[in-house]
Amino acid sequence: MQVYAAGAIRARGRAMGSSGSTPQEHLESLDRIVHDLRTLREEAGPVSYAELVRRITDLRLNRGVSQAAAIPARSTVYYAFKTGRNRMDASLLRDIVLALGETEESAARWVERCSNAQKSRSVASAPTPTPASVIIEAIAPLRPSALKLTLLLFCLVVLNHACHWSLAASLDLPIYLDMVGTAVAAIAFGPWYGVAVAIGTGLTGPIFEDGILAFTLVNIAGALVWGYGVHRFNLGRSILTFFFLNLLVATTCSLVATPILVVLRGGAYGTVGRIADALQEAGAPFMVATFTSNISTSMLDKLLTGFIALAIFAALHGKMKLSAKHMPLVEVLGELREPSPGSQAKALTPALA
């Protein structure tokens, strides 16, 4: 079995619980285990959560565990380092300490300590939540109620209009900012929630400007790419992958917008139109000039939109306890707000892994 040793990692006496501890000390022992686990991780590198997941997967595969069952969710590993726990998965704890360089004998002591702490807590505090309820509460927060979700999606439609008409249009900026709410819905809940916000924005758009309904297709395209990007293709795992996702959204939206601009408005207009005119004067074909001018502003717009949406989702994740298992980058941002012992610079490691 592969052993990961960062420096000379010694067997630690703290892995053994004190047999003479009082009940109150036992109640605190899970937090002490977490504190020691954080220290062990710091001494081992520190090791990023992405690297820790990889090491645990290797250990389990070497034991003969199937590929599907061997890979732990990064959020599960992340929450193993959080204090205030009622339960702790002893088998995951064993794999974590092995992945951080401990021996089998030392890992067994960590597991024994975890078992003793949980038995003491069960005696001292009743009723104790079942493991399933703890997992749901700590790792997989529930979606908002139907009413709250409907109100939130409506607010995101309003956000699309507010960002566009109050900021981009009123200040004559060469960006749009008309998809911030769409991006939030798609990233937080899924692509089709983003589509719902896109359609709502399109249907209410004529209140502000005639002939804007057709651009709903652009909004829908962005919702699908953002939503499937983070929910199916795991492009929300780091800053770099999320950066790439926003560029992909920009390209897709420009491909959809170009024929709409040509058919309905005779090509690009405004600041983008001036760029298109310059390209045509330089000899570029009409369609190429329209697409190139559009994507030149769309890249900046979608990058700005995407990262504003990321910040909003991170805030909603903290306030409303929305699930972010599909987007580990949000959990990293949460760790920056509540850093473990060690510097905030070290907390950035998982995001850049």
LINGI-V73773 format. One line per field, one symbol per residue. ss: DSSP state (a for helix, b for strand, c for the rest). phi: phi as a letter, one per 40 degrees, with the letter a starting at -180 (. if undefined). Layout:
ss: ???
phi: ???
//
This chain:
ss: ccccccccccccaaacccccccaaaaaaaaaaaaaaaaaaaaacccccaaaaaaaaaaaaaaccccaaaacccaaaaaaccccccccccaaaaaaaaaaccccaaaaaaaaaaaaaaaaaaaaaccccccaaaaaaaacccccccaaaaaaaaaaaaaaaaaaaaaaaaccccccccccaaaaaaaaaccaaaaaaaaaaaaaaacccccccaaaaaaaaaaaaaaaaaaacccccccaaaaaaaaaaaaaaaaaaaaaaaaaaaccccaaaaaaaaaaaaccccaaaaaaaaaaaaaaaaaaaaaaaaaaaaaaaaaaacccccccaaaaaaaaaaccccccaaaacaaaac
phi: .cbbbbgccccbcccbccccccdcccccccccccccccccccccicccccccccccdcdccccgccdccccccccccdccbccgccbaccccddcccccchccccccccdccccccccccccccbbccdcdcccccccbbdccdcdcccccccccccccdccccccbccccfccbbfbbcccccccccbhccccccccccccccddccacgccccdccccdccccccccccbbfcbcaccccdccccccccccccccdccccccbghcagdccccccccccchcddccccccccccccdcccccccccccccccccdccbfccbccbddccccccccbccdhccccccdcccc
//
